[in-house]
Amino acid sequence: MPYANQPTLKILELTDENIKFIIEKTDLAVANSLRRVFIAEVCTLAIDWVQIQQNTSVLIDEFLSHRMGLIPLTSDEIVDQLQNFRDCSCVDYCRECSVELTLDVRCNEETPRHVTTRDLISSNLKCIPVTSKVRDHETHGDGSPDDILICKLRKGQHLKMKMYARKGFSKEHNKWSPCSAVGFEYDPDNALRHTTYPMASEWPKSDYSELEEEQSQAVYEVYGKPEKFWYNIESIGSLKPENIVLTGLQVLKKKLMDLQNHFNNEIAKEALYIG
Amino acid sequence: AVVSTQSTGITVVPDTKVPNAASFTLNKEDHTLGNLIREQLLHEPHVVFAGYKVPHPLVAEVVIRVQTDGEISPQNAFSSALTDLISEVCLLEERYKAALRDKRDLNN
């Protein structure tokens, strides 16, 4: 306890897509591990099993399946309620561990029919394509995403498939990543000289720079350590950015606690061998 | 590389060549935990050496080596580092929730 850091956190900006915050008084390792967890270990939902019942489009089955997997699905409310697919007691997919989605589009007009995520029908209204959600609630602004195009069909072509979405994290496949980008910065004025510029004046200053006009780098701090970290987490839409951070912290805590449990068991086992 | 059949676990191997040293092998883990624990170990008192490696990038395994000066065992140092890290992340979570509440109140 006395040797633990006491980090402080300040949120700079919070929008529907972005969260910007600063963490201070902690180590670079902690800051980096958090960044890694936000990208790779926060769970979302994504389509993982596709059964193609009809496909007379120009795209091949696996091509379409791959595209379906990459469609972002709203995961905010549902990701905690679903069981892990591998832990679930069912044989294949069930309501406890997955969400069923269907797609059934046939082009009957002369003009080509665009199959988009708006045609995707979900069995659970909490898990729908991110693009469908935006248009339902808000009026169309410039920033709102259009429906994602899956495929184009000519007259007579038919696309019909059944899919299951399950929860997972980005280490298994990047489709499960909730972040599109995680901005991470420390030491904006290069006082620690972690970067060596041949000519520092060539480079633009950081948004968080505290330098004067003429200065290009801060004075070298020989015994300095990185202490203040700026994050800018941009969400894909499947999870709200504030939830990404919250879940990330909980995931890291859980990893450490599970490790501690395993470790205590291991130590207890060794004690049994000796004694 | 992560979804393997090996179970999560930790193996402790005392070092025979130097006194008060041990290696901890963590399964199904990577730099996220390795670097984190290593850095915290360096903050712990009586720790003489702390380092980690990922022996092969295709195998999800981390080896953390700890050597102490004898006042405490490497296992104790490791355990105390874990406790400190858990308390730090818990504190961060609390402060984050408070900051979020403040931000929401400000927006409203």
Chai-1 contact restraints between the chains, C-beta under 6 A:
chainA,res_idxA,chainB,res_idxB,connection_type,confidence,min_distance_angstrom,max_distance_angstrom,comment,restraint_id
A,M1,B,S87,contact,1.0,0.0,6.0,A-B,restraint_1
A,Y3,B,H43,contact,1.0,0.0,6.0,A-B,restraint_2
A,Y3,B,E44,contact,1.0,0.0,6.0,A-B,restraint_3
A,Y3,B,D84,contact,1.0,0.0,6.0,A-B,restraint_4
A,A4,B,D84,contact,1.0,0.0,6.0,A-B,restraint_5
A,A4,B,S87,contact,1.0,0.0,6.0,A-B,restraint_6
A,A4,B,E88,contact,1.0,0.0,6.0,A-B,restraint_7
A,N5,B,E88,contact,1.0,0.0,6.0,A-B,restraint_8
A,P7,B,L92,contact,1.0,0.0,6.0,A-B,restraint_9
A,L9,B,R95,contact,1.0,0.0,6.0,A-B,restraint_10
A,L9,B,Y96,contact,1.0,0.0,6.0,A-B,restraint_11
A,L9,B,A99,contact,1.0,0.0,6.0,A-B,restraint_12
A,I11,B,A99,contact,1.0,0.0,6.0,A-B,restraint_13
A,I11,B,K103,contact,1.0,0.0,6.0,A-B,restraint_14
A,L14,B,K103,contact,1.0,0.0,6.0,A-B,restraint_15
A,D27,B,E39,contact,1.0,0.0,6.0,A-B,restraint_16
A,A29,B,N35,contact,1.0,0.0,6.0,A-B,restraint_17
A,A29,B,L36,contact,1.0,0.0,6.0,A-B,restraint_18
A,A29,B,E39,contact,1.0,0.0,6.0,A-B,restraint_19
A,S33,B,T32,contact,1.0,0.0,6.0,A-B,restraint_20
A,S33,B,L36,contact,1.0,0.0,6.0,A-B,restraint_21
A,R36,B,T32,contact,1.0,0.0,6.0,A-B,restraint_22
A,K171,B,V2,contact,1.0,0.0,6.0,A-B,restraint_23
A,E172,B,V3,contact,1.0,0.0,6.0,A-B,restraint_24
A,E242,B,L100,contact,1.0,0.0,6.0,A-B,restraint_25
A,L249,B,E93,contact,1.0,0.0,6.0,A-B,restraint_26
A,L252,B,V89,contact,1.0,0.0,6.0,A-B,restraint_27
A,K253,B,V89,contact,1.0,0.0,6.0,A-B,restraint_28
A,L256,B,L85,contact,1.0,0.0,6.0,A-B,restraint_29
A,L256,B,I86,contact,1.0,0.0,6.0,A-B,restraint_30
A,Q260,B,L82,contact,1.0,0.0,6.0,A-B,restraint_31
A,H262,B,G9,contact,1.0,0.0,6.0,A-B,restraint_32
A,H262,B,I10,contact,1.0,0.0,6.0,A-B,restraint_33
A,F263,B,I10,contact,1.0,0.0,6.0,A-B,restraint_34
A,E266,B,I10,contact,1.0,0.0,6.0,A-B,restraint_35
A,E266,B,V12,contact,1.0,0.0,6.0,A-B,restraint_36
A,I267,B,Q75,contact,1.0,0.0,6.0,A-B,restraint_37
